[in-house]
C-alpha cells in the first residue's frame, strides 16, 4: 500500500495515520486467516477492503468517491476502476462479512460491556410497500428519536471505549432482547452487560447468566424496586457516554442513509462501518 500525504483540499480531510492503521488491521486479520491475494491483481485484496472501510469513515459509504480520492492521492498500489472495485469487493464478501466478528473476538476482554441498538433503514417508510430488499411487517420499527422506520435494527455490544465486539442485524420490529442470548456468547464469563430500560427482563437475565455466565444489567424504571439485575443511574451515566458516542459516530458515517441495490451490498457497507468504528476507537 502506497501512502502519500494529500496536497490538495478534499470534501473531508483524511487522516493518513488512520488509513495506515486501518490497512494494518485489515492486512493482519487476513494474514491470520491465511488469505492470499491473486498475485496478478494490481491492487491486493487487503487494499480493496481498506477502501470500503475508508469509504465508510470519510465518504458516507460512497465507494465511487473513495476510489477516486484514494487513487488520486496515491494510496493504492495500482490503478482501479470503480466497477472493478465493486466486483472485487463482492467477491470478497465472505471475508468482509467475517472481519468485524473476528475483530470482536480479539477485543472481547474485560468485565464490562455496553449493549444498545440503533435503526438502519433501507428506505423511507412511505416507500416500504415498493421496497424490494426486504418485505414484511416485521421490518416496521419504531425509535424514539427517529419515530417509525422501515428496515433493520443493529444490535451492538461495545467495550467501554466504544470498540464493537459483538453485533446482530435483525428486522426492525424485533424486540431489543431477541438477540441478547446469542450476543452474550463469546463474552468473558462473569462479565456484566449494561443496557437501558429496553433490556429489562428478570427471566431473560436469569437464563442468560445461567447459559453464558454473563449478567445482563439494565437501568430500572422509577416504579421498580432495586435488584441485582438493575444498574443505578449514576453508574449507567458513566457508560451512557459510550453509547451516545458510538451512535453518533455511526450516524456520521451515514449508516442510516445507505444506498445499495442488493442486500449483499447493504451488508457490506454496514460491516465496513463497524470495522471503521473499531479502528477509530482502538487505543
CORRA-V291161 format. One line per field, one symbol per residue. phi: phi as a letter, one per 40 degrees, with the letter a starting at -180 (. if undefined). A space follows every 10 residues. Layout:
phi=???
This chain:
phi=.cbbcdbbcb cbcccccccc cccccccccc cccgcbcccc ccbccccccc dcccdccbbf gccccccccc cccgcbcaca ccccdccccc ccdcccccdc ccccccbcbg bbbbbabacb cbacdcbdcc cbcbbhcccc bbbdcbgcab ibbccbbbcd cgccbaaabb dccccdcdcc dccccgcccg cbbcacccbc accccccccc cbgcccbbcc cccbcdaccb bcccccdccc cccccccccc cccgccbcba cbcccccdcc cccccccccc ccc
